[in-house]
């Protein structure tokens, strides 16, 4: 029994590493002296990363065949592609994430050069969205990166890790692959000499830390909702917002108001974390069927 469990964990971790390396490696199959934000580089990377992401479910299928975990939910259900509870899965996690960013959102609204009505007019203007979808960086940050990263690092990896680690530990194990995968930015920063070596590595460590925390959050959302759409939308929203500009908040003319909203947002987030992701809104949770409930507080109930 112990030997079988060890083999399962070894195969699962190896499969996750292979998926992570394949995803990151697909970004570097194109040799180019151009920086990562150049439209030509972005288009080429779109091609390779979409191919790797499309093939990643095959890795999950092979893992199921090899390990014998073929009973229970279908492959698509395990990956979060299902209709039951889809509307709630698309809206509630996103609203919860917006609550967390309550302070930054208030800060953004205060600093906008136009009023609320003008802002709504911009959002419903077709020309605004045409400009967005024709911007390669916008497509990468808001569409392709959230969709492909959540597909590979959540939808395909979590079903492989849960039978080995259990539900709770999988939430914190899976993001390690996600965080390490972002270290590849160091290569480009060093290549184009965008800062000192020590500064670049400190930045990489910081990025690893918050991407790992974010990865744990979206892994939690994926398991609690059983859907991929929630993590993708939360990822897209967080890419748009970026890391909260706390330093700018302290220097803001209305810093007390903004900091109050920061505190309120974080407090409400932790207060609403479990109620707004209650599985009752989403139906049966496929990933939860891969293992026995963890001792203590189960995230599946």
Long-range contacts (C-beta under 8 A, 24 or more apart in sequence): 5-164, 8-67, 8-163, 8-164, 9-164, 9-165, 11-63, 11-66, 11-67, 12-63, 12-67, 12-160, 12-161, 12-163, 12-164, 13-161, 13-164, 15-59, 15-62, 15-63, 15-160, 16-157, 16-160, 16-161, 16-174, 16-177, 17-177, 18-59, 19-56, 19-59, 19-152, 19-153, 19-156, 19-157, 19-177, 20-152, 20-153, 20-177, 20-178, 20-180, 20-181, 22-52, 22-55, 22-56, 23-49, 23-52, 23-53, 23-56, 23-148, 23-149, 23-152, 23-153, 23-181, 24-181, 24-184, 26-51, 26-52, 27-184, 28-184, 28-187, 35-188, 35-192, 36-188, 37-137, 39-136, 42-136, 42-137, 42-139, 42-140, 43-136, 45-140, 46-139, 46-140, 46-144, 49-144, 49-148, 50-144, 50-148, 52-148, 52-152, 53-147, 53-148, 53-151, 53-152, 56-151, 56-152, 56-156, 57-155, 57-156, 59-156, 60-156, 60-159, 60-160, 63-160, 67-163, 69-163, 69-290, 72-286, 72-289, 72-290, 73-286, 73-289, 77-226, 77-286, 78-155, 78-159, 78-286, 78-287, 78-290, 79-151, 79-155, 79-156, 79-159, 79-228, 80-154, 80-155, 80-222, 80-225, 80-226, 80-227, 80-228, 80-229, 80-231, 80-286, 81-228, 82-226, 82-227, 82-286, 84-282, 84-283, 84-284, 85-225, 85-226, 85-227, 85-281, 85-282, 85-283, 86-227, 86-229, 88-225, 88-281, 88-282, 89-225, 89-226, 89-227, 89-229, 89-230, 89-281, 89-282, 90-227, 90-229, 90-230, 90-233, 92-225, 92-230, 92-276, 92-277, 92-281, 93-221, 93-225, 93-230, 93-231, 93-233, 93-234, 93-276, 93-277, 94-230, 94-233, 94-234, 94-237, 95-276, 96-269, 96-272, 96-273, 96-276, 96-277, 97-234, 97-237, 97-238, 98-237, 99-265, 99-268, 99-269, 99-272, 100-265, 100-266, 100-269, 101-237, 101-238, 101-241, 101-244, 101-265, 102-261, 102-262, 102-264, 102-265, 102-268, 103-244, 103-249, 103-258, 103-259, 103-261, 103-262, 103-263, 103-264, 103-265, 103-266, 104-241, 104-244, 104-245, 104-262, 105-241, 106-257, 106-258, 106-261, 107-245, 107-248, 107-249, 107-252, 107-258, 107-261, 110-252, 110-254, 110-258, 141-236, 141-239, 141-240, 142-236, 142-239, 142-240, 143-236, 145-235, 145-239, 146-232, 146-233, 146-235, 146-236, 146-239, 147-232, 149-178, 149-235, 150-218, 150-222, 150-228, 150-231, 150-232, 150-235, 151-228, 153-177, 153-178, 153-181, 153-215, 154-215, 154-218, 154-219, 154-222, 154-228, 154-231, 155-222, 155-228, 158-219, 158-222, 158-223, 158-287, 159-286, 159-287, 159-290, 162-223, 162-287, 162-290, 162-291, 163-290, 163-291, 166-291, 166-294, 167-223, 167-287, 167-288, 167-291, 167-293, 167-294, 167-298, 167-299, 167-300, 168-294, 168-296, 168-299, 169-294, 170-219, 170-223, 171-216, 171-219, 171-220, 171-223, 171-299, 172-216, 174-215, 174-216, 174-219, 175-211, 175-212, 175-213, 175-214, 175-215, 175-216, 175-219, 176-212, 176-215, 178-211, 178-212, 178-215, 179-207, 179-208, 179-209, 179-211, 179-212, 179-215, 180-208, 182-207, 182-208, 182-211, 183-208, 210-243, 214-238, 220-277, 220-299, 221-277, 222-287, 223-285, 223-287, 223-288, 223-299, 223-300, 224-277, 224-278, 224-279, 224-282, 224-285, 224-299, 224-300, 225-277, 225-279, 225-281, 225-282, 225-285, 226-279, 226-282, 226-283, 226-284, 226-285, 226-286, 226-287, 226-288, 227-282
